[in-house]
Amino acid sequence: QVQLVESGGGLVQTGGSLRLSCAASGFAFSRFSITWVRQAPGKGLEWVSTITAIGGTYNAGSVEGRFTISRDNAKKMVYLQMNSLKPEDTAMYYCQTDDTRGQGTMVTVSS
């Protein structure tokens, strides 16, 4: 059973940092790209960042230079280091494969 479990969200002030974690199980993790998406209150899903099976990374323009995605294949984990957070980063953050999404972790950035 494919499972993705996010953690690490919370309340942080503008300019602060958080590191989100995504724990994967039930599939050949090292062979798959993993993506972080987010959904702000009342808005649609927004792509944030992707890491490929071989470690290539891609970021949305809105987070480029502030967010860093990484993976640890031995631990079956993906991380999203978020620095210089802004109120507009407030959202539920999800990690996902092509067909499975976790339950999400909430990030709130206060102004």
C-alpha positions as CSV (number, residue, x, y, z in Angstrom):
1,Q,0.0,0.0,0.0
2,V,1.5,3.3,-1.1
3,Q,1.6,5.8,1.7
4,L,3.0,9.3,2.1
5,V,3.0,11.0,5.5
6,E,3.9,14.7,5.8
7,S,5.1,16.4,9.0
8,G,6.9,19.5,10.2
9,G,4.3,22.2,9.6
10,G,3.5,24.8,12.2
11,L,3.2,28.5,13.0
12,V,6.2,30.7,12.2
13,Q,6.8,34.4,11.9
14,T,7.6,36.2,8.6
15,G,11.3,35.5,7.7
16,G,11.4,32.3,9.7
17,S,12.2,28.8,8.6
18,L,10.6,25.3,8.7
19,R,11.6,21.9,7.4
20,L,8.8,19.7,6.1
21,S,9.3,15.9,5.9
22,C,7.6,13.3,3.8
23,A,7.8,9.7,4.8
24,A,7.2,7.2,2.0
25,S,6.3,3.5,2.1
26,G,4.8,0.8,0.0
27,F,6.6,1.4,-3.3
28,A,10.1,1.5,-4.8
29,F,10.8,5.0,-3.5
30,S,14.2,5.5,-5.1
31,R,12.7,5.1,-8.6
32,F,10.2,7.8,-8.4
33,S,10.0,11.6,-8.5
34,I,8.4,13.2,-5.5
35,T,6.6,16.6,-5.6
36,W,5.5,19.1,-3.0
37,V,2.3,21.0,-3.7
38,R,0.4,23.4,-1.5
39,Q,-3.1,24.7,-1.2
40,A,-3.7,28.1,0.4
41,P,-7.0,28.7,2.2
42,G,-9.7,29.1,-0.4
43,K,-7.4,28.6,-3.4
44,G,-6.4,25.7,-5.7
45,L,-3.4,23.4,-5.6
46,E,-0.1,25.0,-6.5
47,W,3.0,23.2,-7.5
48,V,6.0,24.0,-5.3
49,S,8.9,21.7,-5.9
50,T,9.9,18.4,-7.5
51,I,12.9,16.1,-7.0
52,T,13.5,13.4,-9.6
53,A,14.7,9.8,-9.0
54,I,18.2,10.9,-9.8
55,G,18.1,14.0,-7.6
56,G,17.3,16.7,-10.1
57,T,15.4,19.5,-8.5
58,Y,12.8,22.0,-9.9
59,N,11.2,24.9,-8.0
60,A,8.3,27.2,-8.7
61,G,9.4,30.8,-9.3
62,S,7.6,31.9,-6.1
63,V,9.8,29.8,-3.9
64,E,13.1,29.8,-5.9
65,G,16.0,30.7,-3.7
66,R,14.0,30.2,-0.5
67,F,12.9,26.6,-0.6
68,T,15.2,23.5,-1.1
69,I,13.9,20.0,-1.8
70,S,16.0,17.0,-1.0
71,R,15.7,13.3,-0.5
72,D,17.2,10.4,1.4
73,N,16.6,7.2,-0.4
74,A,17.9,5.0,2.4
75,K,15.3,6.5,4.7
76,K,12.6,6.8,2.1
77,M,12.2,10.5,3.0
78,V,11.8,13.7,1.1
79,Y,12.4,17.1,2.8
80,L,11.4,20.7,2.0
81,Q,13.6,23.2,3.7
82,M,11.7,26.5,3.7
83,N,13.6,29.7,4.5
84,S,12.6,33.4,4.5
85,L,9.0,32.5,4.8
86,K,6.3,34.9,3.8
87,P,2.6,35.2,4.8
88,E,1.7,34.1,1.2
89,D,3.4,30.8,1.9
90,T,0.6,30.0,4.3
91,A,-1.0,26.8,3.0
92,M,-1.5,23.1,3.5
93,Y,1.6,21.4,2.1
94,Y,1.3,17.9,0.5
95,C,3.9,15.5,-0.9
96,Q,2.8,13.3,-3.8
97,T,3.8,10.9,-6.5
98,D,2.0,10.8,-9.8
99,D,-1.1,9.1,-8.3
100,T,-0.8,9.3,-4.5
101,R,-0.9,12.4,-2.2
102,G,-0.5,12.5,1.6
103,Q,-2.8,14.1,4.1
104,G,-0.8,17.2,4.3
105,T,0.8,19.4,7.0
106,M,-0.3,23.0,7.7
107,V,2.1,25.9,7.5
108,T,1.0,29.3,8.8
109,V,3.3,32.3,8.4
110,S,2.3,35.3,10.6
111,S,3.0,38.8,9.5
